[in-house]
Amino acid sequence: MSVSSLTARPPVAAVEPAKETAPTDEPRALSTRSVDDVASVVGSALGSLALTWIVYSLLLPLSGVLGFLICWYVAFLVMYACVAALSHPRPIVISKLMSVVMTSAAAIVGFALVTVVAYTVGKGLKALLHVSFFTRDMAGVGPTTPLGHGGIWHAIVGSFIMLGIAVAVSLPFGLATAVFMTEVGGWFAKVVRTIVEAMTAVPDLLAGLFVYVTLIVGLGWERTGLAAAIAISVTMIPIIARSAEVALRVVPGGLREAGQALGASHWQTVRRVVLPTARPGLATALILAMARGVGETAPLLIVSGASTYLNANPTKGPMNSLPLFIYSAIRSPDELTIQRGFAAAVVLLAVVFVLFAITRFVAFFAIKRFLTKRKTREMTSPADLWTG
Amino acid sequence: MAVSASPVDEPRTIHAGAPKVDRVFHGSVRTVAIIVLVVFGSIGLFLGKESISTFHQYGVRFLTESDWEPSLNRIGISATLLGTVLVAIVALVIAFPLALATALYISEYAPARLKPTLVSLVDMMAAVPSIIYAAWGFFLLMPRAQFVAHWLHQNLGFIPIFRVDTDPNAAPWAQARYTGSMFIAGIVVSMMVLPIACAVMRGVFAQAPIGEREAAYALGGTRWGMIRSVVLPFGRGGIIGGTMLGLGRALGETVAVAIILSTAFDFKFRVLENGGSTISKLIAERFGDATTVQLSALLAAGFVLFVMTLMVNTVAAVFISRSRSGAATEA
């Protein structure tokens, strides 16, 4: 009988257990989850539910859904620990308990995110069903005007113009700063890094204050879309610089050295080796900054005026934007305006998610292309690596 | 030896300096960095300069007075400052354990197929604009969270911070006393802090050296044992850094707090009780109708907030630079 025969193993093992039996090349099951594990989780969950129901609802004078859930959870943990302790030593019990805790924490966070999205969409749905909501502005729309009239076109346009300007300003600045911090280095880079890191957490509101004091009070500008865009870029630059720096820092030093050893100049190494390698990370840096930028509300409260009509000129007159529109809408007492606010919130969420999806795909294909390119190059000629 | 017709041993000229393209490259990125440095440095300087007159006029009273009544010339930020810190603490108390657990779940427990999706979800959660969390908190969370606040007051009311100035067991309990509180604002802010902290932590955990993980398993460690002895020590810098980053965000969060918290300038620790104030809320709300003197006072408040967040971040930076997180990638 062939040693590598797969089918013959059990009988061989059964008949001659003493002999060195066929070391067949079966992949080890990596999943360590057994029926016992699943059963103890489910069993503890059900058992603790029943126990909590009896004690909490029937015996003790307690009430409230949240209290019940918390008691159930605690009872579940205790019961699960006891069940696990029946057949496992202490370290394994702790390990099992921790994995349940971690999983449930992640579930809570996921649940919270779902409620945020679902509630916003649910509340804004009525206003979203009108086409005019996307094509009209709010000029001449009062608090009792039905949802079929008026819309947020002006806010959408304003948001995109501001975001465009902000990206155009902050991407080159942020990226160059990141490149300076990681690739050039030196004591000055450390100073810059300290400041940039400090600035990522400095409240966005203060960026608005700064722009207000310098541009509007100092230079006598109007409250325009451009001022708002500059305030947004001030908040975006440190985000881009910081996260791009992280992305550049994880590029293995060996790649840089390889580039330089092949005779490439520093600039060539950065452009052809470091930046392409870090591209997905850089894309993430840009997305996060853009998503932050488009939803930035606090600086706009100070710097930008809010128009009710379409104004596509960022240098003149007030310009509305989605966050600002939402802010004023949900603070109003009338139901219709609140619904408009939530509908605008759905649009803003959609913009953020679409931005996100686009850049994710870009990053994904960038990785794919990078990998395939490298593969074909390896097959053709090593010289291509540095001439190309 | 005689064969060679004495080629004079001339030393080859070596251009030791960087090539021209590199000098241009270095020069331009350095210039950009200097510009960024100047711009961000001047934020602090401007705020500091503009707030000098306020500090001159009100002196220490600016920090000890709790009321903000410009018409009576009573301007101070003690209550506001306390509110800022309390909201941030509530947010962190909620966000920190959840962020840590979620980060660990994603990097250590989640099935490999799910991981990229979960990472994207957290990034997306960080990208959700604060105004949307604010709307969610105001309309969905607040009507429900008041019951939690009431429950906490009833059962843990003996702890000073859970006290509310009303009888919790009165037949129709005073619901309005439990809304618009720093507690609810803190919950909403925690939703914004959480993904930031979680993303930073997860990023660091994912970098924990595979060799040490395997070593822990090879020594017979359980999964939690491995996490405790390899992932958490390795990620300490990321945990502290991410939390501090979240704290900075929490201190400066404006919109959610402005919408949810009802304004009150009492110096109090009772987070469950209606009313409170934070610096950013103060600035956002009092900005529109501010006179020159008030503007200066608001800038002074902003300067205090600036210094606070700067200190938080400096501490975070020190912790991060001392940890070995990310150090292994150069190898």
Interface residues (C-beta under 8 A of the other chain):
Chain A: G64 L66 G67 P91 I92 I94 S95 M98 S99 V101 M102 T103 A105 A106 I108 V109 G110 A112 L113 T115 V116 Y119 T120 K123 P172 F173 A176 T177 V179 F180 M181 E183 V184 F188 A189 V191 V192 T194 I195 V196 E197 A198 M199 T200 A201 V202 P203 D204 L205 L206 A207 L209 F210 V213 T214 V217 V234 I237 P238 A241 V246 R249 V250 P252 G253 S265 H266 W267 Q268 V270 T284 I287 L288 A291 R292 V294 G295 E296 T297 A298 L301 I302 P323 I326 Y327 I330 R331 I338 G341 F342 A345 L348 L349 V352 F353 L355 F356 R360
Chain B: A18 P19 V21 D22 V24 F25 H26 S28 V29 R30 V32 A33 I35 V36 L37 V39 F40 G41 S42 I43 F46 L47 E50 P97 L98 A101 T102 L104 Y105 I106 E108 Y109 A110 L118 S120 L121 D123 M124 M125 A126 A127 V128 P129 S130 I131 I132 Y133 A134 A135 W136 F138 F139 L140 F147 V148 W151 M191 L194 C198 G203 Q207 G221 T222 R223 W224 G225 I227 M244 L245 L247 G248 R249 L251 G252 E253 T254 V255 I259 S280 I283 A284 F287 L295 L298 L299 G302 L305 F306 T309 L310 V312 N313 T314 A316 A317 G326 T329 E330
